[in-house]
Amino acid sequence: QVQLVESGGGLVQPGGSLRLACTASGLSFSLYGMSWYRQAPGNERELVATITSGGEITNYADSVRGRFTISRDNGKNTVYLQMNSVIPEDTAVYSCCAVHISNRSYKYWGQGTQVTVSS
């Protein structure tokens, strides 16, 4: 019943912007910390950004800090990733992950959305 669905991916030019969204259903969204991961073909999956359940604290990978912003709207059960000043190295499948703040056994993944940065 739990479902995370990413959207907003697509083709964007270097230097451009894109906003990804991940909308959750079947869970109490405000009880979950949320993260964005990405994985390019042949590369390991890497953690891009995290946000606490109430949005109080965010963390970013060094590679995206200053360019990407994670945010959430608990009223919409949605976490966002605003991607600015994108570079070709940002090309990857971006997936969101939800982890319950108290019970770490409750961990869910979305299926991902493709982001391609190319001229």
JOLIN-V901541 format. One record per pair of residues at least 12 apart in sequence whose C-alpha atoms are under 8 Angstrom apart, sorted by the first residue. I is the first residue (numbers start at 1). J is the second residue. D is the distance in whole Angstrom. If there is no record, write none. Layout:
i=I j=J d=D
i=I j=J d=D
//
This chain:
i=1 j=25 d=8
i=1 j=26 d=5
i=2 j=24 d=7
i=2 j=25 d=6
i=2 j=26 d=4
i=2 j=27 d=6
i=2 j=108 d=8
i=3 j=24 d=6
i=3 j=25 d=5
i=3 j=26 d=6
i=3 j=108 d=8
i=3 j=109 d=8
i=3 j=110 d=7
i=4 j=22 d=6
i=4 j=23 d=6
i=4 j=24 d=4
i=4 j=25 d=7
i=4 j=96 d=7
i=4 j=97 d=8
i=4 j=108 d=7
i=4 j=109 d=6
i=4 j=110 d=5
i=4 j=111 d=7
i=5 j=22 d=5
i=5 j=23 d=5
i=5 j=24 d=7
i=5 j=110 d=5
i=5 j=111 d=7
i=5 j=112 d=7
i=6 j=20 d=7
i=6 j=21 d=6
i=6 j=22 d=4
i=6 j=23 d=7
i=6 j=95 d=7
i=6 j=96 d=7
i=6 j=110 d=6
i=6 j=111 d=7
i=6 j=112 d=6
i=6 j=113 d=6
i=7 j=20 d=6
i=7 j=21 d=5
i=7 j=22 d=6
i=7 j=113 d=6
i=8 j=20 d=4
i=8 j=21 d=6
i=8 j=113 d=7
i=9 j=113 d=5
i=9 j=114 d=5
i=9 j=115 d=5
i=9 j=116 d=8
i=10 j=113 d=8
i=10 j=114 d=6
i=10 j=115 d=5
i=10 j=116 d=6
i=11 j=115 d=6
i=11 j=116 d=5
i=11 j=117 d=6
i=11 j=118 d=7
i=12 j=115 d=8
i=12 j=116 d=6
i=12 j=117 d=5
i=12 j=118 d=6
i=12 j=119 d=8
i=13 j=86 d=8
i=13 j=117 d=5
i=13 j=118 d=5
i=13 j=119 d=5
i=14 j=85 d=7
i=14 j=86 d=5
i=14 j=87 d=5
i=14 j=88 d=6
i=14 j=117 d=6
i=14 j=118 d=6
i=14 j=119 d=7
i=15 j=84 d=7
i=15 j=85 d=4
i=15 j=86 d=5
i=15 j=87 d=6
i=16 j=84 d=6
i=16 j=85 d=5
i=16 j=86 d=6
i=17 j=82 d=7
i=17 j=83 d=5
i=17 j=84 d=4
i=17 j=85 d=6
i=17 j=86 d=6
i=18 j=82 d=6
i=18 j=83 d=5
i=18 j=84 d=7
i=19 j=80 d=7
i=19 j=81 d=6
i=19 j=82 d=4
i=19 j=83 d=6
i=20 j=80 d=5
i=20 j=81 d=5
i=20 j=82 d=6
i=20 j=83 d=8
i=21 j=78 d=7
i=21 j=79 d=6
i=21 j=80 d=4
i=21 j=81 d=6
i=22 j=78 d=5
i=22 j=79 d=5
i=22 j=80 d=6
i=22 j=96 d=6
i=22 j=110 d=8
i=23 j=76 d=8
i=23 j=77 d=6
i=23 j=78 d=4
i=23 j=79 d=7
i=24 j=77 d=6
i=24 j=78 d=6
i=25 j=77 d=7
i=29 j=53 d=8
i=29 j=74 d=6
i=29 j=77 d=6
i=30 j=53 d=5
i=30 j=54 d=7
i=30 j=74 d=6
i=30 j=77 d=8
i=31 j=53 d=6
i=31 j=100 d=6
i=31 j=101 d=6
i=32 j=52 d=7
i=32 j=53 d=5
i=32 j=98 d=6
i=32 j=99 d=5
i=32 j=100 d=4
i=32 j=101 d=5
i=33 j=50 d=7
i=33 j=51 d=6
i=33 j=52 d=5
i=33 j=53 d=4
i=33 j=98 d=6
i=33 j=99 d=5
i=33 j=100 d=6
i=33 j=101 d=6
i=34 j=50 d=6
i=34 j=51 d=5
i=34 j=52 d=7
i=34 j=53 d=7
i=34 j=79 d=7
i=34 j=96 d=7
i=34 j=97 d=6
i=34 j=98 d=5
i=34 j=99 d=7
i=35 j=47 d=7
i=35 j=48 d=7
i=35 j=49 d=6
i=35 j=50 d=4
i=35 j=51 d=6
i=35 j=96 d=6
i=35 j=97 d=5
i=35 j=98 d=7
i=36 j=48 d=5
i=36 j=49 d=5
i=36 j=50 d=6
i=36 j=81 d=8
i=36 j=94 d=7
i=36 j=95 d=6
i=36 j=96 d=5
i=36 j=97 d=6
i=37 j=49 d=7
i=37 j=94 d=6
i=37 j=95 d=5
i=37 j=96 d=6
i=37 j=97 d=8
i=38 j=92 d=6
i=38 j=93 d=5
i=38 j=94 d=4
i=38 j=95 d=6
i=39 j=92 d=5
i=39 j=93 d=5
i=39 j=94 d=7
i=40 j=91 d=7
i=40 j=92 d=4
i=40 j=93 d=6
i=41 j=92 d=7
i=47 j=60 d=8
i=47 j=61 d=7
i=48 j=60 d=6
i=48 j=61 d=5
i=48 j=64 d=7
i=49 j=61 d=6
i=49 j=69 d=8
i=49 j=70 d=6
i=50 j=70 d=7
i=51 j=70 d=7
i=51 j=71 d=7
i=51 j=72 d=8
i=53 j=101 d=7
i=54 j=74 d=8
i=55 j=71 d=7
i=55 j=72 d=6
i=58 j=70 d=7
i=67 j=83 d=6
i=67 j=84 d=5
i=67 j=85 d=6
i=67 j=86 d=7
i=68 j=81 d=7
i=68 j=82 d=5
i=68 j=83 d=5
i=68 j=84 d=6
i=69 j=81 d=6
i=69 j=82 d=5
i=69 j=83 d=7
i=70 j=82 d=6
i=86 j=117 d=7
i=87 j=117 d=6
i=88 j=116 d=7
i=88 j=117 d=5
i=88 j=118 d=6
i=89 j=117 d=8
i=90 j=115 d=8
i=90 j=116 d=7
i=90 j=117 d=7
i=91 j=114 d=8
i=91 j=115 d=5
i=91 j=116 d=5
i=91 j=117 d=5
i=92 j=114 d=6
i=92 j=115 d=6
i=92 j=116 d=7
i=93 j=112 d=6
i=93 j=113 d=5
i=93 j=114 d=4
i=93 j=115 d=6
i=94 j=112 d=5
i=94 j=113 d=5
i=94 j=114 d=6
i=94 j=115 d=7
i=95 j=109 d=7
i=95 j=110 d=6
i=95 j=111 d=6
i=95 j=112 d=4
i=95 j=113 d=7
i=96 j=109 d=6
i=96 j=110 d=5
i=96 j=112 d=7
i=97 j=109 d=5
i=97 j=110 d=6
//
